[in-house]
Amino acid sequence: MDFNLSDRVVALKHKLEVFMDDYVYPAEAVYFEALEVEGRWVVPKIMADLKSRARRVGLWNLFLPDTELGAGLSTLEYAPLCEIMGRSLIAPTVFNCNAPDTGNMEMLWNYGTLAQQEMWLKPLLNGDIRSAFAMTEPSVASSDATNIEARIQSIGGLYSVNGRKWWVTNAAHPDCKILIVMGKTDPSGPRHKQQSMILVPMDAPGVQIVRKLTAFGYDDAPSGHCEINFNDVKVPAENIILGEGRGFEVAQGRLGPGRIHHCMRLIGLAERSLEAMCRRGNNRVAFGKELVKHGTVRSDIAYSRAEIDQARLLVLKAADQIDKLGAKAARAEISAIKFVVPNMVQRVVDRAMQVHGAGGFTADFGLAEAWVSARTLRMADGPDAVHIETVAKIELSRDLDRVSVSS
């Protein structure tokens, strides 16, 4: 594996770092203050200015490997850039590289019809609208996606969508215009052929936001996580993605890149938390000496550095495997980073919070929200247990293959 950066990626990385220093970090306080003053569910005006600047300098849609619609970068090339964006909770949106829009855009790019791409992908790539992905349901264990109960029924040239979803990230955003909904079109079919994906406009009659959910008290405004009822929602037949019974196929194609992007961003969040830990340790005195002169703090710093670097290498390996073999063949590596990275970030952020004392639990330093972000991502895109089981299953299969060959 060659993790050396190309000249182009080095140049983009430098440009991105300068942009973050000059515009994004200074805007964070302004952005979050505006949410309190102007309204939690109103997009602060400064975001439009930041997005316009980013687009003008060519820092836009960096995630998409298409050379015309995106930056044309491989997964491995995108990794260091995504990590930099992950250092700030607002940065991914600034560069139009935020979840779940990136996953939805890649889904439409890979599987959407020309009409679907013109209607929804184009405005998403332009940053004119936002989107959401509706799969998880409150009434079933959605870690097993075959459990989902929402129905998508074909009725005279239309599809009728019925069901209840929750944790639909982005659905509360004022610019969210389209939902990608997973439901069953054939409940009696083969286990992984029962499900389909369909495009549902946010303003379609029968789409009802029941409530906005919070994670450990955080509402993630102005994007939010919504519980939504679909009450006999009628959409055109051409809104089905790829065809009936191909929901799992589409989901797997979407989740591979989406999962690794989450992990790339989390590496950046861990780096910034470690920097905060060191800065606080150098500037605070306890028991007659700076905190960094206490052995426990130095140990926390050392372990954090080692764990971040280990996790980054695992993410880069997964990116390399995706580029060379595809997301399906790299599922062991993708599953491994999904439980390794968020757990690592939780530990690093927890150490940083400890060094910040009572301040670490407030919103003043961003550490509490960083910890929540890492903890929730241990559930998003599949809980730890599912990914651990995947890695174990593949490793045991490899061992059986080795035994078979040796005998």
N, C-alpha and C positions, 0 to 999 in steps of 0.2 A: 504494500500500500504506500502510495506517494501522497503525503499531505502537504507538499510544497504548494504555495499559492502562485497562480499565474500572474503575469504582470498586470493583466486587466483586473483581476480580483484585488491585488494589492492596491491599485489605483482607486477602485471602488471603496475599499475598506478605509483608505485614508480620507476620501471625500465624505464618507458616512460619519466617520469619527469627528471630523471638523464640523459637519452639520449638527451632530448631536451636541457638541460643545457650544456652538454659536447660537443655536436656536431651540433645540428640544429641551435640554436640561433647564435653561432659564425659563422656559414656558411652563414647566410642570406646576409650579406654585400658582401661576396665573390661571392655568386650566382648572385646577381643582378648586380654587377659590371661586371661579366663575360658576362652577356647578352648584355651589352653595348659595351664591347671590342671585344668579339668573334662573336657577331651577335645575333640579337633579336630572330631569329628562329633556333638557334642552342642550344641544351641542354647543359648547363654548365657541365664540367667534374666532378665537385664536387658532382653533384647529383648521379651519378653512385656509387661513393664511399659511400655516405650516405645510399643509398638503400642497398648496399652490407653489410654494418655494421648492419643495422636494421634487415636484414634477418638473419644474423648470430646469433643475440641475441634473436631471436624469436619474434620480434616486426613486424610482417608481416601478411597482410590480416586479421587484427583484426576484421574487419567488418563482415566477413562471419560466420554465425552460424554453418556451417558444421565443424565437429570435425576433419575431415581428410584434407579438403582443406583450412580451415580457423582456427580461434581461438576457434570456438565452443561457442561463447558468445551469450547470449540473447541480445535483443535490449537494455534493461535496463542496463545490465552489460557493454555494449559497450559505453554507454552515457558518463561516466566520462573520458574515454580514448579518445573518439572523440573530446570532449571539449578541452582537452590538445593539441591535434593536431591542432585544430582550432586557437590556439594562433599564429601560424605562417603560412604565405601564402604558404610556401614551404613544411611544415611538412607532410600534407596528402600524397603527392607524395612520400616522403621518405619512408613511411610505406605501400605503395601500397593501400592506403585507400582514394584515391582522386576521386572526381566526375569529369566527369560522368562515369568513369570506374567502380566504385563500383556498381552503378545502373545497368550498362550493364552486369557486371559479375553476379550479383544476378539474372538478367533476364535469362541469359543463364543457370545458375545453376538450376533455378526453371522450365524453360520452354524449354530449348534447347534439341535437340536430342543428342545422344551419339556422332554422327559425328560432330555436331556443337560445342559441348563442347571440343572435341579433337582438332578441327581446331582452335577455337578462345578462349574458356574459359581458357584452359590450359596455353597458352602463356600470356594471360592477368594476370592470377594468378601468373605467374612467373615474371611478370613485364617486359617481353621482348617486348611487344607491347602496344599500347594505342588504344582507341576506341572513337567513338562519337555517339551521338544520334540526329537524324534529324527528327524533327516534325514540328516546327514553320515555317510558310511561310510568305513572305512579302506581298502577295496580298490578304490575308484574315485575319480576326480577329481570331488568333489561340488560344485565351483564351477559345474559344469554339472549341474543337478539331474536332467536326463533320464538321467544315467548310473546313478542309484541302482538297486540290484539286489534290495533287500529285497522279498519277495513277500507279498501279501495275497490269499489265495485263499478264495473262497466254497465252503463245504462244508456242505451240509445245514442251512441256517439259522444257521450260524456262519461266522466268518472265522478262517482260520488264518494266523498271522503268522510268517514266518521271515526271518532275516537278522541282520546285525551292524551296529550303529551305534556311533559314538563322538562325543566332545565333546557328550554329552547333559548340558547344564548343569542343575543342580538335582537330578539323579537320586540323588545321595548324601544329600540332605537327609532327616533323619528324618521330616519331615512330607510328603515327596513321595508322593502317592498315585496320580497319573494321568500317563500319557505320551501325547502326541500323536505318532503315528508315521506317516511318509510312506513308502509302498511302492508297488509296481506290482501293479495288479489285472488289467491287460491289456497284457502285454509286446509284443503284436503290433499294438496299436492305433496311432492317430495319435500323433506324438511327444509332444505335450503333453496327451494324453488317457489315457495309460497309468497315471498315478499317482493314488493316492487317499490320503486322510488317515483315520486310525482312532484311536479312543480305546482305550488298553490300560492297565488297572489295574496299578499297580506290583507288586502281590502276585499277579498272574496266574501260574499254573504255566507254567514255561518261560521266564520273564523272569529272566535271569542277569546280574548285574553282574560283568563280567570283571575290571575294575580301575578305580581312580580315577586320572585323568590330572593332570599338573601343567603349568602354563604358566610357563616360565622359573623353575621350582622352586616356584611358588606353587600351592597346592592349592585355594584358594578355599573352604575349609571354612567353615561346615558344608554348603554347597550342592554344591560339587564339580563336576567334569566327568567323566562316566563313559563307559567302553566297555561296551556291553551286547549280549549275545546274545539273540535271540528264537528259541527252539527250539519250533516247532509250538505257538505260543501261541494258544489258542482264546478268542475274544471273541464276544459276541452280534452278530448282523447289524445291530442298531440302533445299534451303536457307530460305524458309518461316518459321516463328516462330510459332509453335503450330498449325497453320492451317489458312486457309482463313477466314476472318470475325471475328478473335479473337484478333484484334489489341487493342481494348479497354480493354479487359480482361487482356492482357499482360501489357498494360500501367498502369493500376491501381495497378497491382501487383508490378510493378517497382517503381512507384512514392511514395508509402507509406514510405518505408525505406529511399528512396532518400531524401524526404522532411525532415524527422526527422534528418537525418545526417547533412543536411545543417544547421538546427537549432542548433544542438549540437555544430558544429564547430563555429557558430556565438556567442554562449555563451562564448567560449574561447577567441574570438576576442574582445568581450566586456570587459572581465576581464583584458586583457592586456592593453586595452585602458584606463580603470579606473586606473590601476597601473601607466601608463604614466602620467595621470592627477595628481595623488597624488605626484609622483616624481617631476614633473615640478612645482607643487604648493609649494613644500617644498624648492625648490632650486632657486626660482625667487622672487625678491623683487619689489614691486610697491607701490608707495605712502608711502614709509617709513616702510613697513612691508612685510613679506612673503605673497605670494598670498593665501596660505591656511589660513591665519588669516583674510582674507576678507570674509564676510558673504555669498556673492554670490557663491564663489568657494566652501565653505564648504557645502552649500546647494546642489550644483551640485554633489559633492562627495556622499552625503547622499542619494539623489534621485537615483543616479546611482547604488549604492550598493543595495538598496531596489528593484529596477526594474530588475536588473540582477538575484537576488535570486528568485523573483517572476516568471520570465520567465523560469529559470532553473527548478523550481518545476512543471511548466506546461509541459515542455519537458519530464521530468521524468514520469509524469502521462501518457502522450501519449505513451511513450516507454512501460510502464507497461501494458497499454491497448492493444498495438500491440502484446506483448508476450502472453497475456491471451486470447484475443479475435480474433486477426488477424487484418491486416491493414484495411480491409473493414469495420469491426465493429468499428474501432477506427477512422473513417474518421472525426468525429467532433473534436476530440482532435488534430488530425494531421492538419486539416484546421486552428484550433485556433492558434497553434504555428507558422504557416506559415505567419500569419499577425502580431502576437504579437511580436515575437522574432526579425525579421529584423527592425521593427519600433523602438523597444527598443534599438537595437544596434546603429541605426542612431542617436538617442538622446544622448546616452552615448558618442559616438565618437565625435559628434558635441560639446559636453561640453569639451571634452579633447582638441579638436582643439582650442576652445576659450581660454583655459588656456595656450596653446602654442603660442598664438598670431599669427603673420604672419607666423611663422614656421610651424604651423599646416596645412597650405595650401600647403606646399612643400612635396617632397618625402622623406625628411630627417627623419621623425618620423613614417612614414607608416600610418598616420592617414587618410590622404586624400584617399588612396587606400582602407583602411578599410571602410570608409564611402561609397565609390563606391560599394564595395562588398556587403554591407548591402542593399544599395538601389536597386541594380540589382536583389538581391534575393527576393525582393518584387514583382518582375515580373516573375522570373524563377519558373518553376513548377506551374504556375498559378498566376495571379495578386491578390492583396489584395481583390478586390471586389468579385472575385469568391469564395475565402475561407470564407469571411464574409457571403456571401449568403448561403453557405453550412451550416455553424454553425447556422445561423438564422433559416433555413429550418428545421434542425433536432430539434432545441429547440422548435420551434412552433409545430412540430409533437408530441413531448413529452407532451406538454401542452394539445393538443387535446386528447391524450391517457389518461392523468390524468382526464380530464373532463369526458371522456367516462366512466372511471371506477367509478368515484364518483357519476355519475348519474344512 
